């Protein structure tokens, strides 16, 4: 998917919501466990109930990998379902991969070709030749970890290099990589005040913002400091939406939570 | 596996060789492509021919993931074969994973419980709460990326924070994590001169050293600066061994290459 198509979808749906499919057999409604593929059944119900309220879905690959082959089959079915039934949806493999050159190409093929995701999250620690193989794919997007929303972010990401935090150094350095027009960045919403400075470095790139809701970030604050004329934001919510209820009404409850966020996003978009 | 068992195995086999199973259908002998599971057939032949010359195998997970479900099945068969037939072998999932708390626990379960690897490689960018979930597993080992052997390592890993390179900061910080006795570190052999300084920070931990051979590092140099009284080194070779020949003699050719390295390692161990 091109960036322009994503922007058009955001405008059409009046939403820049991304729903995280962190599907956990211990948390989904018990009734689903009788189904042949409970993970896919859960995802399908959530997707069918919320697709008109969001522009992106983000399966966190760890949740699927933890179930072995069964998990990978559920992931394949989920991404195929999205690509066939809702091709207007932007898909994110939240995999946080990263390895050297020829190995990164393998991961890129796994997510961009074999599974046909629109984008994948990548860790920056190994630098240029671990990121550029992903950027070489046309109309695919690489979402680089910059500033994450967890406590451990302060271990390294905010340390100063030549008077500037490591995550800013990541933003500046990655902006020079070949194919950097295909870059987006992960920026945790618990640090909305950092967004002004981030926008000075990457004024146009999309930011994937986790941590609104469950992790404590404010949507209004994030939009105030992070939104661009082309929106430039995807706001993710996972548990707050998909586990809104663990009863038979789980899909309807997820829809209500997604609709709440979509309504708030509509208000923010009208400020543009 | 405990660290002591690994050390005992190194002394018994006079080898601290790790063989990287970066199995690529485009590089394995054509004759194997007729088999039901060419990836597993190749791995099995390599393992049977070399297990007495090495102490560890390291499948690079990207190579399996790139083949989708088929790749994951081959990986499961490979690790099961190793655990059943050669339980004395130390197994490394070269996955370079890393995510926040509850998600890291998912990855840890995938590799330590579901697949039953002895260790997994992890990227440090997200800090403490992305690493500690792995360290909580008894007799399992977490191999943290410190200084990698690729060109991109200079993008961030060698940048100075308070006058000290980021990778040293990673070593020092991770040494304070809960369960740090289960930590090993990836240190690229193309920078053997850095090992003296690394040993000042982590005098005892095992270092996994890729890049000897194909990537240009010298075994003697690495041992001179990196070896400890308990050895403290696992030296990896992947393509140099497993693709020594692409003819019918591929397993025998791999055995010869592994035996060459084992003989060099024996000489280094006698210097202790």
Interface residues (C-beta under 8 A of the other chain):
Chain A: X22 X60 X62 X63 X65 X66 X67 X68 X69 X72 X73 X76 X96 X97 X98 X99 X100 X101 X103 X104 X106 X107 X109 X110 X114 X115 X123 X124 X125 X126 X127 X128 X129 X130 X131 X145 X148 X149 X150 X151 X152 X153 X154 X155 X156 X157 X159 X160 X161 X162 X166 X169 X170 X173
Chain B: X22 X60 X62 X63 X65 X66 X67 X68 X69 X72 X73 X76 X96 X97 X98 X99 X100 X101 X103 X104 X106 X107 X109 X110 X114 X115 X123 X124 X125 X126 X127 X128 X129 X130 X131 X145 X148 X149 X150 X151 X152 X153 X154 X155 X156 X157 X159 X160 X161 X162 X166 X169 X170 X173
